[in-house]
Structure formats: structure tokens, C-alpha cells
Amino acid sequence: MPSLQDVFSPEGLLASKIPGYRLRPQQLEMAERIAAAIAGNSVLVAEAGTGTGKTFAYLVPALLSGGKVIVSTGTKNLQDQLFSKDIPTVRTALGSPVQAALLKGRANYVCHYHLERALADGRFLTREDAADAHRVARFARISKTGDKSECADVAENSGVWPLVTSTRENCLGQECPSHKDCFVLAARREALAADLVVVNHHLFFADVMLRDEGTAELLPACNTVIFDEAHQLPETASLFFGDNVSTSQVLDLARDARLEGIASAKDCLDLPKLCGVVEKAAKDLRLTLPVEPARFALAQLQERAGFDNNLVGLIRELDTLGALLETQAARSEGLESCWRRAGELVAALRRWQNGRADDGGTDYVRWGETYTHSLQLNATPLIVAGIMQKQMSGHPRAWIFTSATLAVQQNFDHYCGEMGLVGAESASWESPFDYARQAVLYAPLGMPEPNTYAYTEAVVHAAFPVVQASGGRAFFLCTSLRAMRRTRELLEEALERAGLEFPLLMQGEGSKNELLERFRRLGNAILVGSQSFWEGVDVRGEALSLVVIDKLPFAPPDDPVLSARIERMKQDGLNAFMDYQLPRAVINVKQGAGRLIRDETDRGVLMICDPRLIGKHYGKRIWRSLPPMKRTRELAEVLAFFKP
Ligand code: SF4
């Protein structure tokens, strides 16, 4: 077996396969630490600055380790990149026979059973959906994987997908007549047989940890779990360690029960009628809240006229439907499954209504979130550390948590505390980039307080000369959608006044990938975005030379989960701002700043307009956590930076 030196050295195995490969001491060091953690079954929290090459730093020891490894990434895009690009490169370089598998959530695979049901029913919302269903059927007949991303004839956001894929609730599992040909189960079997399985965080928490069918054996069989983009985990873990139930699940059940009735219980005339009653009850509950999607604390929900009564009404109607389904359950697996689902939904709604009784000492906050057509009721744990610890205990294995942004001034206490990583080792490697030469951190003088009226005007006013100097090529990262829209308007006016024609792009005017593609291609564009552009965005080279951050990204304190956590920390005598809100904001700023310099030749300016960065005592903790860029408050210095 080759040593890590053999792999990473300038004449090593990677160098022989990757054109332009250079040894980065940080990368080798990181690989050594990860190899040691794998060998010792320990927990390692590793921060690697942009450009360290962390992907290879964990893939090489993972492939050399000989055990079974799960790698979990932040998004499906990253999953695909890892599986189709990085893993094959490392595997070829090492000449390693390791078998890798890509596993996605079940919503990504066509479900034979529901596809057949939908086609038999033939009632689709639009003609296009009906045509898409037939396209999916053709695809399912010839596809080996059933992965919807390979079904090029049907758009990713087609309305037909929810009808022809499965959910954990509506999957019939062993009882399914298509069990033998099932794509979901085939993908899971393949993952079980592989040495290296690539998943994403949502799948990891939803299925692997919580043991959905066919994934239950995955974690027990594995020796190493590696989380990339691990800064996202506290959020994901909260989401999945909690409970939630949605009116869209109720609507799905009503639809499925109706279809099952048509297939196996045509004579049960009450069934379609009751399905209609349940649908109406679910919609009525949604209608007690404003149309615009939002999040609501429990008290806000209970204050809404009709909320409590409509919730009681929905539970009652679902219960009645469940009782009817019980009388029909023996007639088909599908009807039996609907009966079971009705019971589970009633139980979940009651649990939410009454608060969880079996919480094992964990506090949960109850809240609701509305989407255009549905309402989701959530119970989220205030602290995930204990649950995470329990999940990680048992069989000894190595756990690696890595990201470019985990620490606050080299300190991992916040992250480890939140994730329950007691006794974890930690390490950080700085980016190999020469930030002092490549980048400038600019905090403009004379900015008003961020809560003042016309703050966005002040941001655009201060940033516009820099935008002119950089020739567009800028990201504006805003902390709210309202600020994002206003920024776009103001930039449009300013560009017109100045007679400049830099193309303006805004989040929402296309998919994130499309927008980024256009941004790269245009070469002088300005992209205005909010949260979703703060991370996971990679624009190398000249197209991006300026990142403007309007305000320090503190999460809104009226968010139901955050405000409950703050309250809880206060009760425990902790300083919620310093111990929780600030570290989270630091990680967010680091993510936003990380968009700017992506390789050794990139140059650019990070402009943070919020005066609290300099004016408040905690601002220091933020800028000291950033890479060591040259710092200035002088516009002239920034303009000079862009001069050829
Ligand atoms: S086992 Fe589940 S996912 Fe597979 S075909 Fe049957 S219902 Fe669909």
C-alpha cells in the first residue's frame, strides 16, 4: 500500500495523474491527521481554508483505509462532483480497486408502483404532466438506475415527479408488488455492497441515522463517516432530529387513498367522499394563515382565528378516514398502507398539538412554517448535542467533520458544543493563498447604523464607486430578500445614471446553477443574492472580483427556533449573543467571504458595509476570523487596488 508521502509528493501518484498538481504541505498534513483519526476510530474536527485541497486530503486516506466509508456532502451537486470527478481521479491515481456508490434520497428515483397507479388513474393537473408521466414510464422501462436526473425528457421541476416517486410514508416496502424491481432498494443494496458511499447530509440524517428500509444496515457496517461542508450539520441535525407533519402529507394521503379505492374498492362510495372532506380540512387549516410563506411561533399560530379549531377538525376528519380505510384494508396492500398512514398522521398531529411527552429530557420548540399551498408543523429540539452523541455512540468508528468554516478565531468550542463532540480532536489549516497580496477587506467610513431607514441606499451609494472600479464582476450578498430587491433597484438606477451597461442578475431569476453560469459567461455582471448565494458558490478568476456584504448576517431574532434557543440559553445563565448568535454570524461571514478568492491567481475586494464590524467590540471577533487580507477604510486604496 502506498504511503501518504508516495501519494502527495511532487513526483507522487497524484502528480502523475493530475496535470498541474503541486504539493501543498497543508493538504498532506491534513491527510495524515485524517489517516490517524481513521486508524484510531476517533473524532476529528478539521477546518481547511479555501485552496487546501481538503477533498483529496480526506479521499486518499479514506480509500487507503480498507474499511467501509460514508462521505456526506452538503448538496446533490457536490455529491455528483465527488462521485463523477474526484473519486475516479483518486482511485485511478492510487490504482485502488475500491468500489464506490452514489446514494440519493428516495425522491430521486422513479417508483414503479406509484407510476403505475398514476397512469391507471390518468388524472393529471395539466396535459404536460400527463405527457411527462408517459415519458417517465418509457424511461423506467429502459433505465438501470431509475435516477430522475438521467431522465432528460422530463424537467427537474415537472409537476409529475411527486406522483411517480415514493416517500417514506407511501412506500409499501416488502409488501410492494414491484419490490423486486424497485430502484430505491436497488440503489440501497448497491450502497451496502460498496466500500465508499457518497450521500448528502439530508439523506444521512433522514435515512441513514434514522434507519429507513434498506439503509438501516449502512451505518452499522461502516468504519468511517466523513462530513464535508460540516458547518451545515447543526441546522440539518435540528431539522431531522425533530418531528414534523405537513398538510401536504395529508393531501398526498387523500390522493393515494382515492387512487387505491379506484383500483381495489370501487364499491366503497364513501371513500372518495371522505378523501374530499379531508382535503378540504387540510386546505382550511392552511387558509387560517396569510398567503405569503412565513414562519410562526406556537403563540402566533394559536392567536390566529380558527387555527385551533381547524386543527381539531383536520384530526377528526383524518381519524374518520382512517376508520373507513380500516374496513377496506384487507382488499389491497395499497389500502392497508393508506390506513397505516392515516393512523400515523393522526398520531403526529396529536403529538404536535399536545407537545411531545416522550422527549427523554430534550426540550422541543413547536412552530409552523407555511409554503404556498401547505403548512408544516414542526417540533425542533433546542439542543442537538445529546441526540447526536447518542447516535454516534455504539460501534467504534472514526467521525471526521470538515469544512472551510468551523472555527471562530481558531477556536472550535462553539461547533463542538453544539454538535455534542465531547473530547474531539481539532485542527485547522490556513489557506495557501497569499491573502495580503490577493485581497483587500474594505470597511467603508461613514456608514449609518444598519437598522436606519435608507440603509440599503447608503450601501449602494458606498459600493458603487467600487463597482465601477472593478468593472462589475461583483456579488452583493444581502441579509434579507427585501434588501436584495431594493439593492437591485438602486443598482439599476445608478448604472443608468452612470451610463454603464453591466448586466444585473438577481437570485430567483433562474436556478442557482443557471445564474452562476450566466455570471461566469458574461464576465462583467453584478449578481445580487441573499442566503443561498452565501455558500457553495465557486466562481474562479476574473468574473468575480468584488463581494459586497450589506449587513453582518445575524439570524433574525424573531425566528421561532432561534428565539426559543436564546430564551433557553438565558435561563441557563449563558450569553446567547456571544455564545450562539455571534459564532453563527462569524461562520456565515466566513462563508460569504470565501466566495472571493478561489485560487492562487484570484484577486479581489471584500467590502463589509456594516459599521458594527469596526464600531462594536464583538466586530473584532469577526474580522479576526477572516483570512489575513489587507485591511482598509479608505476608498482611494480600494480604487488603487483595481488599477492595472
Ligand atoms: S418498494 Fe416502495 S419505492 Fe419501491 S416500487 Fe414499491 S412503493 Fe415504490
Boltz pocket constraint, residues with backbone or C-beta under 6 A from the ligand:
constraints:
  - pocket:
      binder: B
      contacts: [[A, 110], [A, 111], [A, 112], [A, 113], [A, 114], [A, 166], [A, 170], [A, 171], [A, 172], [A, 173], [A, 174], [A, 176], [A, 177], [A, 178], [A, 179], [A, 182], [A, 183], [A, 184], [A, 185]]
      max_distance: 6.0
